[in-house]
């Protein structure tokens, strides 16, 4: 189906492939422990994307424990309630928590709880003896991070040091202000501690859950971008750098499935819930003209001029090196656009679709122009170039890729 300049079958394909990539992720499972009112929901809504505590489905699994999850976000949260009630109720809550930990562990790695955020309101400046015992018991089973919520000023730091001096068996004690706190029209306490919490969590969760956690978290956008660049580097080198056969210009559309797969994987890494209109805007910006030609003939015919030595190749062939430079530019510019969108989502200022398209087009051309600063030469100016020349020039392609990422 065509609409304007974009083939919507490509849009559908990209959405489907993104969904498939997310479904492949081993979900991360986080348990939240703490009294009602300590700010667990506020913490969740600021650490994880799409205000998960507000928009996710909370399914009771016991009287005092509920499971929060949302389709398309590879994270499961287990939220506890009732710790502030009577001693008898507290005993029941703790029993339910330990049972849930053991039951999930028996279900295998994908269901096992990976980390516990034990939340205490920093303003209370007190931790009960029963809590100390409970925290130590939990720490025998799983990594525990004590999160001091609503941490403001010196009292919060004093409280943190006091807990640290108790020598509990926890991974760390983190002071957090999950969202800005307005003191007056002139004074606002900014967010703090969330990035430290993210970094600590990455240290303790298993390797197989890290991809899902990076998808779900919205605190460290740079971490998402680094992961996407690292993956794209390997993908491009593997796809185009090793034995990629030169293709006729007329067959440039062979690039499309590879690049759609690449963009889908990058979208999954970022964890941005892209809709059809947003994807269409981005694809249109880079030449979604008809069928599957938007990343094939359009890029080659209109942007090849930015690659030194490429000359005019219409009617000729496209080498693996040329295809790689184009795909690298596409990947890096798309990562920048997704970083821009992700930051906007956190701040509640989702960018205008026209701005997204303009940004994509601008960054793409910048990355292609950067190739002028390297010594890469294209072996595809005409189809009479020999296979031996192609092989000799492959090492300069890898140098080009390294230079591109170093400059970035």
Order of alpha helices (4+ residues) and beta strands (2+ residues): beta-beta-alpha-beta-alpha-alpha-beta-beta-beta-alpha-beta-alpha-beta-alpha-beta-beta-beta-alpha-alpha-alpha-beta-alpha-alpha-alpha-beta-alpha-alpha-alpha
